[in-house]
């Protein structure tokens, strides 16, 4: 039996901060107490560093299979654990797309061999795979993903009849990308006529407008209310959309929930001048006012989860003219650091940060024994030093694509160690050769 005692940890968990020791035995936390001793255990002294539950990222694109020049499950999950993310839910728009049960299981097989972090995958809905979706067991994967705005291949679900049938025919969480395609196409045509392919990047949030987001989100919510489906709206990016969600009941009772991403909380349209297409995301980074309203909704619990939408592209790809530069960027290595920086600035408390990045994703997706520091739970844990300034530079970026939108930023906090199922997977810049990641399981 493997035993490890974490001594003198400052635990942040379930709306409390307290100093304690934590005993890990094999995969699990077995004891949380003021003073633990065991002659057969390894001892790691935390010296009052923070100990958080492992971050659970409900939206990443790790690009495998088919797009592995951008990233792989191995490279991106390795970057994730360096950033304190111990579990991820990957999206279906790979090549081939994850729109059959067979392709879904092929991804699980890759992750079982290569992933450094615990893993699950979303099943992609299309206009023509309803029967396959009906065959999907509700405990097979983390949920269903629907693109109600632009996507690759045939993953744009724009058949209203099919969409309603999907909402009626799954018990799983339906996660949606909400942008109205008709609105976006009309806006794009207008500016292409004026600029050709070289549209100024500052027009991105005008093309992929707040109106496009609100139209699509409000329709999805109306359909969820009509059908009783369990809906989770990904990457809310506008202040107007936040008014579609409620905070009057506990998360466990909500049928409609929302997520915000790191980049929509950090950047605004004022950053396009400096960052250019490096911060081109769909949905677009919008105004400071939108960002302020997203923060307000996150703090008052209309928005339930913080995620990354990690979606790497090469620099060559990103440096194309507007219409050819892909949307998306790498974020898993620096997401926790970015949120801790906002805590330092007084934007969010440590307790609320842990709630939104650890507890709530576990609750929302019914994860089995993850997202909390509790006896009997999997030992997914992150040690953070709050007094370790570090600058994001090319030399310390771990993404396969080799760049970060945070390049040049100095963060005040640093991930020291990451435990995945009780195993020390990341230790002060070094990675364990042993992978101890597991397929996420669910209590549904």
C-alpha positions in Angstrom: 0.0 0.0 0.0 1.3 3.5 -0.9 0.8 6.1 1.8 1.6 9.8 1.8 1.1 12.4 4.5 0.7 16.0 3.4 1.8 18.0 6.5 0.7 21.5 7.3 -1.5 22.2 4.4 -3.8 25.2 4.2 -6.9 23.4 2.7 -9.5 25.4 0.7 -12.6 23.2 0.5 -16.4 23.6 0.9 -16.4 27.3 1.7 -13.7 27.0 4.4 -10.0 27.5 4.7 -8.2 25.6 7.5 -4.8 24.1 8.3 -4.5 20.4 8.6 -2.7 17.2 7.6 -4.0 14.9 4.9 -3.3 11.2 4.5 -3.4 9.6 1.1 -3.5 5.8 0.7 -3.3 4.5 -2.8 -5.9 6.4 -4.9 -7.8 8.0 -2.0 -7.9 10.5 0.8 -8.3 8.4 4.0 -7.8 10.9 6.8 -8.0 14.7 7.3 -6.8 15.7 10.8 -4.7 18.2 12.7 -1.7 15.9 13.3 -1.3 12.7 11.4 1.7 10.4 11.8 2.4 7.0 10.2 5.8 5.3 10.2 5.0 3.6 6.9 4.0 6.8 5.1 6.1 9.2 3.0 5.8 12.7 4.3 5.6 15.9 2.2 5.9 19.2 4.1 3.6 21.9 2.6 4.7 24.6 5.0 1.3 26.3 4.9 0.9 26.3 1.1 -2.6 26.1 -0.3 -4.0 22.6 -0.9 -6.9 22.7 -3.4 -9.1 19.9 -4.9 -7.8 19.1 -8.4 -9.3 21.5 -11.0 -12.0 19.9 -13.2 -12.1 21.4 -16.7 -15.4 20.6 -18.4 -14.4 21.9 -21.8 -11.1 21.3 -23.6 -10.0 20.4 -27.2 -6.9 18.3 -27.1 -7.0 17.7 -30.9 -6.5 14.0 -31.0 -7.3 12.2 -33.3 -6.5 13.9 -36.6 -5.3 17.3 -35.5 -2.2 16.2 -33.6 0.1 18.9 -35.1 -1.8 21.3 -32.7 -1.8 19.0 -29.6 -2.4 15.5 -28.4 -4.0 14.0 -25.3 -0.5 13.3 -23.9 0.9 16.8 -24.5 -2.1 18.8 -23.4 -3.0 16.7 -20.4 0.7 17.0 -19.3 0.4 20.8 -19.5 -3.0 20.5 -17.6 -1.5 18.8 -14.6 1.3 21.4 -14.4 -1.5 23.9 -14.1 -3.4 22.0 -11.4 -6.1 20.5 -13.7 -6.5 16.8 -12.7 -9.6 16.0 -14.7 -10.8 17.1 -18.1 -13.8 16.6 -20.5 -12.7 16.7 -24.1 -14.9 17.9 -27.0 -16.0 15.9 -30.1 -14.8 18.1 -33.0 -11.7 16.1 -33.8 -11.0 14.3 -37.0 -12.8 12.0 -37.2 -15.5 13.5 -35.1 -16.7 11.8 -32.0 -20.2 11.2 -33.3 -20.4 7.4 -33.0 -20.0 5.2 -29.9 -17.1 3.4 -31.7 -15.2 6.7 -32.2 -15.9 7.6 -28.6 -14.4 4.4 -27.3 -11.4 4.9 -29.6 -10.7 8.2 -27.8 -11.0 6.5 -24.4 -8.4 3.9 -25.5 -5.9 6.7 -26.5 -6.5 8.4 -23.1 -6.1 5.2 -21.2 -2.6 4.8 -22.6 -1.4 8.5 -22.8 -3.3 10.8 -20.5 -1.6 12.4 -17.5 -5.0 13.6 -16.1 -8.3 11.9 -15.5 -10.5 12.0 -18.6 -13.8 11.8 -20.2 -15.2 12.8 -23.6 -18.3 14.4 -24.9 -20.4 12.7 -27.6 -21.2 15.0 -30.5 -24.7 15.4 -31.7 -25.4 16.1 -35.4 -28.4 16.4 -37.7 -28.2 12.7 -38.5 -26.9 10.6 -35.6 -30.0 10.7 -33.3 -30.3 6.9 -33.3 -26.7 6.5 -32.3 -27.2 9.0 -29.5 -30.2 7.0 -28.2 -27.9 4.0 -27.8 -25.5 5.9 -25.6 -25.5 4.8 -21.9 -25.9 7.8 -19.6 -22.8 6.6 -17.6 -20.6 6.1 -20.6 -19.2 9.6 -20.9 -19.5 13.2 -19.5 -22.4 14.2 -21.8 -23.6 15.4 -25.2 -22.1 18.4 -27.0 -24.1 20.4 -29.5 -22.8 23.1 -31.7 -25.6 25.6 -32.3 -23.1 27.9 -34.1 -20.2 27.3 -36.5 -18.2 24.1 -36.2 -16.1 21.8 -38.4 -17.6 19.1 -40.6 -21.3 18.4 -40.0 -21.4 19.2 -36.3 -23.6 22.3 -36.7 -27.0 21.2 -35.6 -29.4 23.5 -37.4 -32.4 21.2 -38.0 -34.9 22.3 -35.4 -36.9 19.1 -35.5 -33.7 17.0 -34.9 -32.6 19.4 -32.1 -35.9 19.0 -30.3 -35.6 15.2 -30.6 -32.1 15.3 -29.1 -33.3 17.4 -26.2 -36.1 14.9 -25.6 -34.0 11.7 -26.0 -31.1 12.0 -23.5 -30.9 12.0 -19.8 -27.3 13.3 -20.0 -26.2 16.9 -19.7 -26.4 18.6 -23.1 -23.6 21.2 -23.4 -24.1 23.8 -26.1 -22.0 26.2 -28.1 -24.5 29.0 -28.7 -24.1 31.5 -31.5 -26.7 32.3 -34.2 -25.3 31.3 -37.5 -27.6 33.4 -39.6 -26.6 36.6 -37.8 -22.9 35.8 -38.0 -23.0 35.0 -41.7 -24.7 38.3 -42.5 -22.2 40.2 -40.4 -19.3 38.5 -42.0 -20.5 39.1 -45.5 -20.9 42.8 -44.8 -17.3 43.1 -43.7 -15.8 40.8 -46.3 -17.4 43.0 -48.9 -15.5 46.0 -47.3 -12.2 44.4 -46.4 -11.9 41.0 -48.2 -10.2 38.4 -46.1 -8.1 40.9 -44.1 -10.9 42.1 -41.8 -9.5 44.0 -38.8 -9.5 41.7 -35.8 -11.2 44.4 -33.7 -14.4 43.6 -35.7 -14.5 40.0 -34.5 -16.9 40.7 -31.6 -19.0 42.8 -34.0 -19.2 39.9 -36.5 -19.7 37.2 -33.8 -21.9 39.7 -32.0 -23.6 39.8 -28.6 -26.9 39.6 -30.5 -25.8 36.3 -32.1 -24.9 34.8 -28.7 -28.2 35.9 -27.0 -30.4 34.7 -29.8 -28.9 31.2 -29.7 -28.6 30.9 -26.0 -32.2 32.1 -25.4 -33.5 29.6 -28.0 -31.6 26.7 -26.4 -32.9 27.6 -23.0 -36.5 27.9 -24.3 -36.1 24.4 -25.8 -34.7 23.0 -22.6 -37.7 24.4 -20.7 -40.1 23.0 -23.2 -38.6 19.5 -23.2 -37.3 19.2 -19.6 -33.7 18.6 -20.9 -30.7 19.1 -18.7 -28.9 22.0 -20.4 -25.4 23.5 -19.8 -24.5 26.6 -21.8 -20.8 26.7 -22.6 -18.6 29.8 -22.6 -21.2 32.6 -21.9 -19.6 35.8 -23.2 -22.1 38.6 -22.9 -23.7 40.5 -20.1 -27.1 40.2 -21.8 -26.9 36.4 -21.6 -26.3 36.3 -17.9 -29.9 37.4 -17.3 -31.1 34.1 -18.8 -29.9 32.2 -15.8 -31.1 32.0 -12.2 -29.5 31.9 -8.8 -32.5 31.3 -6.7 -32.1 27.5 -6.2 -29.1 25.3 -5.4 -27.0 24.0 -8.3 -28.2 20.4 -7.6 -31.7 21.5 -8.4 -30.9 23.5 -11.6 -31.9 22.1 -14.9 -30.2 24.9 -16.8 -26.7 25.9 -15.9 -23.9 28.1 -17.4 -20.2 28.3 -17.8 -17.7 31.1 -18.3 -14.2 30.8 -19.6 -10.9 32.2 -18.4 -10.4 34.4 -21.5 -13.8 36.1 -21.2 -13.0 36.9 -17.6 -9.5 38.2 -18.3 -9.4 39.9 -21.7 -11.7 42.6 -23.4 -12.0 44.1 -26.8 -9.3 46.6 -25.8 -6.8 43.7 -26.0 -7.2 43.0 -29.7 -4.9 45.8 -30.7 -2.0 44.2 -28.8 -2.9 40.5 -29.0 -4.5 40.3 -32.5 -5.7 36.8 -33.6 -4.0 35.2 -30.6 -7.2 36.1 -28.6 -9.6 35.2 -31.5 -12.1 32.9 -29.8 -15.6 31.8 -30.6 -17.6 33.2 -29.0 -15.5 36.4 -29.2 -14.0 38.3 -26.3 -16.3 41.3 -26.0 -16.4 44.6 -24.1 -15.2 45.5 -20.6 -18.8 46.0 -19.7 -19.6 42.4 -20.8 -16.6 41.2 -18.8 -17.8 43.1 -15.7 -21.3 41.5 -16.0 -19.8 38.1 -16.4 -17.9 38.5 -13.2 -21.0 39.7 -11.4 -23.0 36.7 -12.6 -20.2 34.3 -11.6 -20.1 35.8 -8.1 -23.9 35.8 -7.6 -24.2 32.2 -8.9 -26.1 32.7 -12.1 -22.9 31.3 -13.7 -21.9 28.0 -12.2 -18.6 26.9 -13.6 -15.2 28.3 -14.8 -13.5 26.4 -17.6 -10.8 27.0 -20.2 -12.1 25.9 -23.7 -8.5 25.1 -24.3 -8.1 24.9 -28.1 -4.6 25.1 -29.4 -3.6 26.1 -32.9 -0.1 26.6 -34.3 1.3 30.1 -34.5 1.5 29.8 -38.3 -2.2 29.1 -38.3 -3.1 31.9 -36.0 -1.0 34.4 -38.0 -3.2 34.2 -41.0 -5.6 37.0 -42.1 -8.8 37.2 -40.2 -11.0 34.8 -42.3 -8.3 32.1 -42.3 -7.0 32.4 -38.8 -8.7 29.8 -36.6 -10.4 30.6 -33.3 -9.2 29.2 -30.1 -6.1 29.2 -27.9 -4.2 27.2 -25.2 -5.1 27.8 -21.6 -4.9 24.7 -19.3 -1.4 25.4 -18.0 -2.3 28.9 -16.8 -6.0 28.9 -15.9 -5.6 28.4 -12.2 -2.8 30.9 -12.0 -5.0 33.4 -13.8 -7.9 32.9 -11.4 -5.6 33.1 -8.4 -4.3 36.4 -9.8 -7.9 37.7 -9.8 -8.2 36.5 -6.2 -5.2 38.6 -5.3 -6.8 41.6 -7.0 -9.9 41.0 -4.8 -12.2 39.9 -7.7 -13.0 36.5 -6.2 -12.4 34.6 -3.0 -10.4 31.4 -2.7 -13.5 29.6 -1.5 -15.6 30.8 -4.5 -12.8 30.0 -6.9 -12.7 26.4 -5.7 -16.5 26.2 -5.8 -16.5 27.2 -9.5 -13.5 25.2 -10.7 -13.7 22.1 -8.5 -16.9 21.5 -6.6 -19.5 22.7 -9.2 -18.2 20.7 -12.2 -18.2 17.6 -10.1 -21.8 18.2 -9.0 -23.0 19.3 -12.4 -21.7 16.2 -14.2 -22.4 13.8 -11.3 -18.7 12.8 -11.0 -18.0 9.9 -8.7 -15.9 11.1 -5.6 -14.1 14.0 -7.2 -14.0 17.7 -6.8 -13.7 17.8 -3.0 -11.2 17.2 -0.3 -13.1 14.6 1.6 -12.2 11.3 3.3 -13.0 8.5 0.9 -12.7 10.7 -2.2 -10.0 10.3 -4.9 -6.9 12.1 -4.0 -6.8 14.7 -6.8 -5.0 17.6 -5.2 -3.0 20.7 -6.0 -0.4 22.4 -3.9 0.0 26.1 -4.6 2.6 28.6 -3.4 1.1 32.0 -3.2 4.5 33.7 -3.0 6.2 32.4 -6.1 6.2 35.0 -8.9 6.8 33.5 -12.3 6.7 34.9 -15.8 5.1 33.1 -18.7 7.8 32.7 -21.4 8.3 30.5 -24.4 10.9 28.5 -22.4 8.3 27.3 -19.8 5.2 26.8 -22.0 4.3 23.2 -22.2 1.6 23.2 -24.9 2.6 21.4 -28.1 1.8 24.6 -30.0 4.5 26.4 -28.1 2.7 29.7 -27.3 0.2 31.2 -24.8 -2.0 34.3 -24.8 -0.5 35.0 -21.4 3.0 35.2 -22.7 4.8 38.1 -20.9 2.4 37.9 -17.9 3.9 37.5 -14.4 1.7 35.5 -12.0 2.2 35.8 -8.3 1.2 32.1 -7.6 2.6 28.9 -8.8 1.5 25.2 -8.8 4.1 23.3 -6.8 2.7 19.7 -6.9 -0.2 17.9 -8.5 -1.6 14.6 -7.2 -3.7 12.4 -9.6 -5.5 9.6 -7.7 -3.0 9.8 -4.9 0.0 9.7 -7.2 2.5 12.6 -7.3 2.2 13.3 -11.0 3.8 16.7 -11.1 6.5 18.0 -8.6 8.1 21.4 -9.0 8.6 21.2 -12.7 9.2 17.4 -13.0 6.7 14.9 -14.3 6.3 11.3 -13.0 7.0 8.7 -15.7 4.1 6.7 -14.2 0.6 7.7 -15.3 -2.1 7.1 -12.8 -5.0 8.8 -14.6 -8.4 7.1 -14.7 -11.5 7.2 -16.8 -14.0 9.4 -15.0 -17.1 7.6 -13.7 -20.5 9.0 -12.8 -23.3 8.6 -10.3 -26.3 9.1 -12.5 
